[in-house]
Amino acid sequence: MSIREAHSGQEGPDFRTFIAIWLGQAVSMVGSRVSRLALGIWLFQRTGAVTDFAMVALCDALPVLLLLPFTGVVADRYDRRRVMLWADSAAALCTLGMAGLLWSGQFQSWHLYLAVVAGASASALQSPAWNAAISQLVPPERLSRAVGLVQVSEGMTDILAPTLAGGLLAVGGMMAALVFDFTTFLIGMGLLLLPRFPAVPRAREAEERPGPVWREAMRGWEYVAARRGLVGLLALASLVTMILCAMEVLVPPMLLAHASPTVMGMVMSVAGVGALCGSVVMSTWGGPRRKMDGVLGAGALMGLALMGAGLGGSVVVMAVAGWVAMFCMPVVWSCSHAVWQLQIPAELQGRAFGLRRMVGEATAVAVFFGAGPLVDRVLEPLLAPGGALAGSAGGVFGVTRSQGVGLLLFMLGLLLLTVMVVVRARPGLYRIEDEVLRDNPTHATGVGG
């Protein structure tokens, strides 16, 4: 059963209910990010080792990557509000345990790694349930606005969390950050307790004979893999994720090669404001009627901005290009998210969104491992004086340090622009919204795959 069918046959909560839950989740997200940042800073201040700081990030990423296929099954089998409450409760108890160890003077570095793994595991349980619940709480025509609001909260978290983490550590140490995190969990859980979610329509045979967890986890993948449009949309999302992660890794070194850390921070802040502005626009506008126009149009503009960033050597050009690229990002995500929700049956959305995030996490890991060596060992030597590209591309990008980053950004922007233009010119993926209801028995019964 599609989302349109699910809403047409039942009375669901109005948009105000979604707003209340979104507000609680936004507050809780800020608290979680603050404590995670504070933990990494706390450890780095004591060891001074970048490897230890990186280990915190690894402990935060790997559980999500490994657990998402199975937590998506949980989100589809059980009431999603309860799943979110389970995840928030587990994370809150973990925070409370860390505070107890810290208060008793027994907190050690290995406790920190364990706590980060536990918190990431709770996030892996909460994320697919929350993403799938959005379509239960709002009608299809308001999905883009709802996703835009979720991205507003993510943008505000990116802006607020670093400042709050540093301030709380300065004022009250690690304990202050943990208390703040626990308080935000209570707020989020309190707002989540108020409403009830509409029931998810399920296939009768699936309720009577649930299969093994591993088999249920595969159903989300099977449903997506059997539909070329969804596979194509997932590939587009992976491409955008790859480029965003590349920007995260490449832009700071490129800026630091020509400017001070203060200037670099200002340029990054400008880009963050662009992302927030794009999220606000999507939360109020909702995007174009045909959501794929939003995906492809904003994606093409993002590609042009990246090409400008690769060519431009000035800080002003980088700031403008960063603002434009990050403004486009919420438009791409919101429109893509809305199409995804309209295409996936309600009873499979937990698994489908788990799959989508898992692919995104795997893409991010690959970029983080590969982007640096590609620039340092391949592109920089090619553009260095006497290098193979010094006389050709070097005339455009220069032969000074960090120009390999500029070349890679330009290539990524050109790739993104080309892909968006090609997809628009071909009817298949662009017309995915015309295929919400298909003539096959799986939609008749509400079972995918």
N, C-alpha and C positions, 0 to 999 in steps of 0.2 A: 504494500500500500504506500503510495506516495504521500508527501507532506501535504499537498493540496487536498487529497482525499481525506487525510486524517483530520484536517481542520474543518472540512465541510460537514462532517458528521457529528461534531461535538462542540460544546461550549467550553472554551479554554479561558485561562486567565487573560486579563487585558494587559496592555503594555506597561501599566503602572506596576504590576506584579514583577515583570521582568526587571524594571528599573530598580526595585527594592533589592532583588537578588543580585543584580549586577553591582549595585553599590556595595553590598557586603563583600562580594568576591573581590572587588577593586581594592577595598581597604585591606582585606586579608592578603592580597597579592603584594601590596606595598610592604606589609610587615614581614612576609616571607623573604622578599628581596633584600630588605634591610638586614635581617639576621644573617642571611647567606653572605652578603658583602662584609658584614662585621666579622663573621667567622674567618673569612679569608684574610682580612686585614690583621685580625688578632694573631693568626698563625704566622703571617709574613713578618710582623713586628718582632716575633719571638725567635724566628729561625733565620730570617733574611734570605731565604732560598726561594727563587722563582719557581723551582720544581714543586715545592710544597704548595705554593699558590695555585699552580696548574693542576695539582692533584685534587684540590677542592673542586675545580671546574670539571674534572674528569669524573669524580664521584657524583657530581650533580647531573652529568649527561648520560652516563652508561645505564643506570637503572631505568631511566625513561625509555631509552632505546630498546632495552631488552624486555621490558614489561608491557609496553603498549599493546602488542597484539592480544594479550590475555586480559588486560584491564578493559579493553574495548568490549570483550565478551561480557564482563561483569556489568558494564554500563548498559548493555542491551538486555541482559537477563533480569536485572533487578531494577527497582524504582530508582531513578537517577538522582532524585533529591536525597534519598538515603545513602546512595553511593558517595555523593559529595559530602554528606555529613560524616560518613565513615572516614573518608580521606582527611577532612579537616580535623576530626577528632584525633586521628593517629598523629598528624603533624603537630597538633597542639600538645599532646602528651609527650612527644619527642622534645619539643621546646621546653616543656616543664621539667623533664628529666635533666636536660642540659643545665637549666638554671639551678636545679638541686645539686648537681655535681659541682658547679661553679661556686655555689654558696658554701658547700662543705669543704672546698679546697681540694677536691679530688679530680678536677677536670684535667684531662690530658689530651695530647694531640690525637691519639687514636679514637678518643671519644668524639672528636670533631668530625673525623672522616665517617664514622658510623652514623652520626647525626645527619650529615649531609646525604648519605645514602638513604636513610630512612625518610628524610624530607622529600627527596627526589622520587622515591617509590610512592609516597602519598600523592605527589603531583601527577605521577603517571596514572594513578587511579582516578584522580579528580578531573583531569583535563578532558578525556573523551566523554565523560558523563556531562560536564558543563557544556562542551561544544554541541553535543547531541541534544541537550535539553533546550537550547535556544529555540529550535524549531518547534518545540512543544509549547513554548511560552509566548510566541509572537506569531501573527499570521504571515503567510508567505510574502505578501507585498511589503512587509516591514522588516524582513530579514536583513537587508543591507544596512538599515539604520541600526539594528541591534548589534550586528557585527562591528559597525563603525564605533558604537559606544564601547564595546569590549576593547577595541584598539585604542580608543581614547584613554582608557584606564591603563593599558600597557604603556602608552606614551607618557602619561603622567608618572607612572612607576619609574620609568627610565630617568625622568628628570628629578623626581623627589628622593628616590631611594639612596643614591650616593651621598647626597647632602645630609639626609637624616642619619645614615649609618655613621658618617664621620662625626656629626654633632653628638649623637648618643654615646659613641665611644669616648669622645672628649669629656662629656659631662658625667656619665655614670658608668663607663666601661662596658664590658661585654654583657653584664647583667642588665643594664638599661636597654640594650638592643633586644635581649631575649624577652624581657617583660613587655616591651612594645609589641613584639611579634605575637606573644601569647594574647595580649589584649585585642589585637586585630583579628585573631582567630575567633575569639568570643563574639566580636561584632558580626563577623561573617556568618558564623553558625547561628547566631540569634536571628538574623534576617532570613536565613534559609529555613528556619523552623516555622516561620509564619504561614507561608502558603503551601498548597499541595499542587503537585504537577499533574497535568492531564495524563490519563492512561495512554501508554504506547500501544497502538494496535499490533497484535501479534498473530502469527499463523497458528491455527489450532494444533496442527501436527507438530510444530516446533515446541509448543507448550507441553504436549503430552510426551514427546520423546526427545528431550534435549540430549545432544550428543556429547562426546568428550570435549573438554575445553579446547584442545588443540584443533579439533575438527571445527568447532564453532568459530575459533579464531580465523580459520581459513575461509569461512563463508564471506567475510567482508572483502577479502582479497579476490575471491572468485567472482563476486558480484561486480567489482570494479574492473577486473581483468577481462570480463566478458563483454564490456562496453567500451568501444574504441574512444568514444567521446570523453568518458571519465579518465581513461588512461592518458589521453592527450592533455586533459586539464591538469592531471597530476604531474605530467612532465613539464607543463608550463610553470606550475607552482614550484617544482624542483629547480628549474632554471632561474626563476626570480630569487629563490632561497640561496642558490649558489652565488649569485651576483651580490646579494646583500651581505653574505658572509665574507665574500672577497673584499667588499668595501670596508667591512669591519677590520679586516687584517691588513689591508694595503694602504688605506687612506692615511692613518696616523703616521706611518713611516715616511710617506711621501711629503706630508706637511712638515714633519720634524726636520727633513733634509733642507728646508728653506726658511723655516720660521721657528719661533720659540715654543715651548710647551704651552704657554699661556695663549698664544695665537691659535695653536692647534685646538686647544679646548674651546675657544670661541667659535671656531669653524664647526666643530662637532656639535656644539650647542645649537648653532644655526640650523644644522641638519636635523637635530632633534625637534626643534620648533616646527620645521617643515612637516615632519611625521605627525606631530600633534595637530597641526592645522588641517592636514589631510584627513585625519581621524574625525575631527570636529565636523568638517564638511560632509563626510560620509554619514555621520550620525544624524545630521539634520536634513540632508538632501536625499540620501538613500541610493544615489547612483542613477544611471540612465535606465530607461525601461528595459532595453535589452542589455543584460549585465555583461555579456561578452564584449560589447562596445567599450564598457568601462575597463575590462581586463586588457584588451588589445590597445586601446587608445592610451591609457595611462602607462602601459608597458612600453609602448613605442616612445613616449615622451621621456620615460626613465632611461631608455637606451640613448636618446639624444643627449640627455644630461650627462651620462657617463662618458660619452664621446667628448663632450666639452670639457669635462674634468680631466680626461687623459691628455687633451691638447693644451689646456690652459695651465700656465705655470704660476699665475698670480693667486694670492690668497683670496682675493675678491671673487675670481672666477670659480675657485674651488668651493667657496661658501655658497654662491648662487647655485652651482651645479648640485651641491649636496642638498640644499633646500628643495630644489625641484625634484630630485630623485626620491627623497624621503617623503615628500608630499604625495607623490604618485603611489608609493608603496601601499598605504591603507586603501586606496581606491582599487588597486589590483586585488588585494586580499579580500576586501569586503564583497566585491562583485563575484570573485571566484568562489568564496565561501557560500554565497547565496545560491549560486548555480549548483554547487555540490550538495547542499541541503535539499534542494528541490528534486535532485536526481536520485538520491539515496532513500530507500524505504526507511520509515521511522525506526523499525525494529533492528536495522543494521547500522544505524548511524554511529553508535559508539565504536564499533569495530572499524568502520570506514574512516572516521576521524582519527582513531588510533593509528591506522595504517598511514594516513596522510602525515601525521606528525612524525611517525617513525621514519618515513622516507625523508622528511625534512631534517631530522636529527642526523641521519646517516649522511645526507648531503653536506651538512655543516661540518661534520667530523672530517669528511674527505677534503673539503676546502681548507680547513684549518691545518691539515697535515700537508697539503700539496701546494698551496699558493706561495708560501714563503720560498721553498726550494725552487719553484718554477721561476720566480723573479731573480733570486740570488744566483742560481747556477746556470740559468739559460738566458733570460731576457737581458739582464744587466751586462753580461759578457758580450752579447750580440751588439748592444748599443754602445759599449765602451770604445774609446779611441782605438782604431785598428780592428774593431769587431766587424763581423760579417754584415751587419745592418747599419754601421756607422755612417756610410756614405749615402744611404737611401732613407730609411726610416729615421736615422739619426738627424737628418736635416729638418725633420718635422718635430720630433720629440726631444731632440737634444742628445748630447752624449755625456751629460753630467750625471752625478749620482741620483738615484731614484727614478730616472726616466724609464727604466724597465717597468715600474709600477704604472706610469702614465700609458705606456704601450699596452699593457694588459688591460687597464681600465677601458681604453679606447676599443680594443678588440672585443671585450665583453659587451660594451654598449652597442657596437655594431652587430654582434650576434643577436642580442635581445631585440634590436630594431628589426633586423631581417626576419627573425622568427615571427614577430607580431604581424609584419606585413604579409608574410606567406600564409599564416593562419587566416588572416582576414580575407585573402584572395581565394581561399579554398572553402567550399561550402560545408565540409564535414564537421570540424570542431566548432566553427563559428555558429552553426545551427543547432548546437547541443540543447539549447533551451526549448527547441521545438519538439524534443523527444522525451519530455517528462513522463508521458504515459505511452508505453509500448504495447504492441500486440503480442504478448507472450504470457504463458500461464503463471509465471512467477509474480507478475504484478496483480494478476487476478486473485491470487491467494495471499499476497503480501509477503511471500518468501523470496528472498533474493538468492541468485546463484544456483 
